[in-house]
């Protein structure tokens, strides 16, 4: 990772002001065109689901099965990524539409919306990449940085990470229940059971819908429809897992300690979001299919900004990073995914913990240039 210049308090304040200015300009310009975008996307998702399920009813014909599964998988990806994730962030609350609002939306995955909003919106986005605060660092089961102490269980992480990708919605749902806190007394058993009941209710609805109701409606095509629904869900899970991991865990992503963020200013919070996030390059359709999480840096800077605006502001954010010598990590999907899996494989084996953090490691596939001779910003020099 390129060196991050030692920004003065005045420079950090200016850095924060410039980013605040970008946010204000966008949020005050939201209007009917943005509303048409999200409403059109919701309608497209519904149309794809209807078409996909209809085609699967004719799935004794292989082309119909393939087309139906592809349409249903695409609908589920849109529901999960560009619609559900972003609606639940409150990105579209400004419209005042109760049908597309963070308080009323429920999505087509087994994670209950209320639980996800707490652990993702509040915990993860507040404490991005902070050890002991951000539970999304490796989801407590995957060693994704040498700073994490090694344990023999990590030898199996390439296998269980692949399984997590296939059943990602279930892994996230169970993980967000925080069951590991019960034995230590950090969470009441009643609260854990309440969360599990919420997951079970949501999972039951999803299982009945995809693996019982629609296959039964298909009559003789019961098995092909069931397999088509299962395949569509797995495609969605693998895609979501890939995009999320590529936005958080490639080479170049920086991790922090609680001590490093004490008395953190607004400018330093912005800086941490940028250093801890990585973008993925692609075209407009690719960005929509990723939920615009291919603009992970912009999303972490402005999680409540409508995602269709990230492509618009990305050049300005990148230029601002270049101006202050702050790395702006981006690369192709293949490069970022390869980097993630290389680290998962490499860190399955014993290695040093507590070494200087990634500022000494190779750069991500592409970064904005850092100022020559710059030192790592004082707060983020090393992870203890």
N, C-alpha and C positions, 0 to 999 in steps of 0.2 A: 504494500500500500504506500502511495506517495506520502511524503511528510506533510503534516498539517501545520501551517504556519502558526507561530505563537501570536495569536490575535490579542490585541490590547482590549481592555474593557470597553473602550470607546469604539473600537472596530466591531466587537461583538454586538454592541448596542446598535450600531449602524446596520450590521448584518441582519439582526432581528427586525429592525424597522423596515428594511427593504422587503423582507419576506411578508411582514404584516401588510405592507402596501400592496403587494401582489394579491394577497388574500382579500383585502378590502375591495380592490378594483373588481375582482371577479364576483364576489358575493353581492355587491351592489348592482351588478349588471345582469343578474339572473332574471329570466323572463319566460315568455310563452314558448320560445324556441327550445329552451331546456325542458320545459314541461312536456312538449310534444315528443321530445327524444325519449324520455322515460316511459311515457304512456304508449308510444309506438313499440318500444322494446317489450313491455309487458304483453301487448297484443301479439307481437311476433312469437314470444315464448309460448303463449297459449295456443296459437295456431300450429306451431311445431309439435306441441304435445298431442293435440287432437290428430294431426296428420300422422304422427308416429304411431300412436295407438291404433288408428284405423288401418294403417298398413300392416301392423303386426297381426291383425285379425285375419289377414290373407297370407300369413307367413308360411303356409305350405309351399309357397313360391319363394325360392331363395332370394331373388332380387327384392321382393317385398319385405322379407325379414331384414335384410341388410339396410334397406332404405328406412324402414320403420325404426330399427334400433338406432341408426345414425340420427334421425330426426328427434327421437326421444332423448338421446344422450345430449344433443345440442340444446334442447329445451331445458334439461336439468342443469347443464352448465350455465346457461344464461340465468336461470332462477337462482342458482347458488352464488355466482360470481358478480355479474354486472348489476343484477337486480337485488337479490336478497342481502348480500353483504353490504351493499351501499345504501339500500333503504334503511337497514337496521343501524347504520351509522348516523342516521338522521339527515342524510344528504338532500332528501327531497321533502323534509318537513315544512320548508318554507312555502310549499305549494298549498298547504292546508287541505290536502286531499286525503280523507280518512282511509281510502283504499290503498294509498301508497305512502304510508306513514310509519315511522319507527315504533310507535306504540301499538299498532294494530297488525303489522305484517307478521306472517308466519311462513317459513319457507319449506321447501321440499327436501329436507334432510332431517336426520333423527335428533339433531341438537336443538333443544327448545330455545326459541328466540330470546327469552328473558335471561336464561343462563349464559348464552353466548354473548349477549350485549355486555354483561358485567365483566366476564373474563377477557373478552377481546377489546371492547371499546374502552373500558375503564382501566383495567390492569395492564394489558399489553401495550396499548398506545400511550399510556402515561409513563410506564417504566421500560420502554423499548430497550432490549438487550442489556438490562441491568441484572447481574447475578443476584439471586435471592429475592428479586422483585418480579421480573418478567418470567412467568411460568412457561412461556412459549419457547424459551431457549432449549431446543432439543426435546421439548415436551417431557422433560424429566427422564426420558428413556433412551435418548440418543446423544452420544458424545459428539458434539459438532465443533468443539474448540479445544485445544490442548490445555486450556485453563481448567477444564473439568477433570477432577481426579478420575483415574482409570479404575474400572472394576471388571472382573472376569465376565460379567454378564454382557459387556460391550462387545465381546468376541462374536456374539450372535446378532449384533445390530444390523448388518447388511440384510439378514434374513427378515428380522421383524420390522425393519423399516420398509421393505418391499411389501410385506403383509399389511402394514399400516396404510400404505398407499392404496391398496385394493379396497380396504374397509375404513377409509379415512373418516367418514362421517361418524362411525361408531367409536373409533378411537378418540376423536375429539370430544364426543358426548360423554364418554366414561371419564376421560381425563378431566374435563371441566367440573365433574362432580367432586373432585379433590378427595377421593376416598383415602389417600395416603395420610391425610391429616387426622383421621379418626384414632388410630392406635396411639398417637402421641398426645391425644387430648386437645389438639388445637382446633378440632371441630366436633361438635356434638353429633352423636350417632343419629339423633332424630333429624338433624339438618341434612346429614348425608343420605338418609333414607328418603327424605323429601325430594332431594335432587334426583335420586335414582328413580323415584316414581315418575317424576316429570319426564325423564329420558325414556322410561319404559312405556309411558302413554304415547309419546311421540313415535317411538320405534314401532309400537303395535299398529298405529294408524298407517305408517309407511309400509310395513310388511303386509298388512291386510290388503292395502290398495294395490301394491305392485306384484305381490306373489300369491294372492288368493282371488281378490275380486275380479281384476281384469283378466287373468288367465281363465277363470271360470266362465266369464262372459264370452270368451273366445271358443268355448265348447271343444270341438275336436282339436283345435290349435292350442290347447291348454299348455302343453310343454314348450312349444316354440315361443309363445308369448311370455311365459315365465322366464325362459332363458334370455329373451330379448330385453325384458325389464332388468334382469340381473346384470346383463352385459352393459346396458345403458348406465346403471348406477355405478358399476365399477369404472367405466370410462370417466364418468364425472368425478369419482373419487380420486382416480390417478391424476387427472388433469388438475384438480384443485390442490392436491398434495404437491405436484410438481411446481406449480406457479408460486405457491406459498413458500416452499423451501428455496426456490430460486430467488425470491425476494428478500430472504433473511439470512441464508447460510452459505453463500458462495465465498470464495476467497475475496478478501477485502472488507467483509463485514466486521465491524468492531464491537467488542463487548466491554462492559463497564462494571465497576464495583459500586456498592452503595456509597462508599467514602468519596468516590470521584464526583458524585452528583450532589453532594451536600451544598445547600444554598445556591442551587443552579439558577442562573438567570434565564430570561426568555430567549436571548440569543444563544446561550449554551444549550438550552433544550432543543432549539432548532438544529444546532450543530450535531447534537447526539442523534437526532432522527436521521440526518443525512448520512452520518458515518455508519449507522447501523442498518442501512437499507441499500438494496441493489435493484437497478432497473433491468428490464429485458427489452431488447430492440425488436420492432416489428411494425406491421402496417395497421391500418385502422380496424379491420376485422379481427386481427389478432388481439389488439388491445381490448376490444369489446369482449371477446371470448375469455380474456383473463380477468374480466371485471375491472379493467384498467389498473390491475395490480402489477402489470408490467411497468407502470409508473409508480413503483413502490415508494420511491423517494418523495414524490409529490403527495402521495396518499398519506405518508407518515407526517409530512409537514402540515397538511390540511385535511384531516380525516373526515371532516363534515362538509367539504367542498364537493359538489356534484362531480362524479368521476368523468363525465364527458368533457370537462374543462381541463383535465390534467395534461392532455396533449398540447393544449393551447399555452399553458404556462411553463411546460417543461423546458423549452429553450431559454426562457428568462431565468429559471432557477439554475440551469446549468451555467449560463453566462455569469450569474451572480457568484456561483461557486468558483468559477475560474478567476473572477476578479479578486476574491479573497483567498485564493489558493486552497480551497477546500475540495477534497476528492469527490467526484461524482461518478459512482460506479455503475457501469452499464455494459451489456454484452448480449450476444445472441442467446436464444433459448438453449441451443445445443451447448454453447460454451458455459453458460451458467449452470445448467443441469449436470454437465460433466464435472464441473468444479465441486458441486454439492456432493455427488456420489464418490468422487475421489476422496473427499474429506471423510465421508462416512466410512469408507473402506479403510483409509489410513488410520483413523482415530479409533477403530475397533481394537487396535493393538496398543499395548502400553506405550506411553510417551510422557514427556515432561508436563507437569502441571505447575501453574504459578509462574511461568516464564513471561518475559515481556510480551505484551499483546501484539496484535497483528500489524502494528505499524512497521514491524521489521520484516513482514512477509511480502511475497510478490504481489504486484498490483492485480486488480481485477482486469478482465479483458480490455476494458477501456475506461479511462478516468479523465476528468477535467484536469489540466495541468496544475501542479502545486508550485508555489513560489520557490525558486532555487534557494537552497540553503535553509529552508524553513525547518523549525523544530516542531515536534509533535506538540499540539496544544497542551499546556501544562496540566490540565485536569486529566487528560487521557493518555498520559505517557506510558503507563503500565498497568496491567491487571495483577493484583497481588494474589 
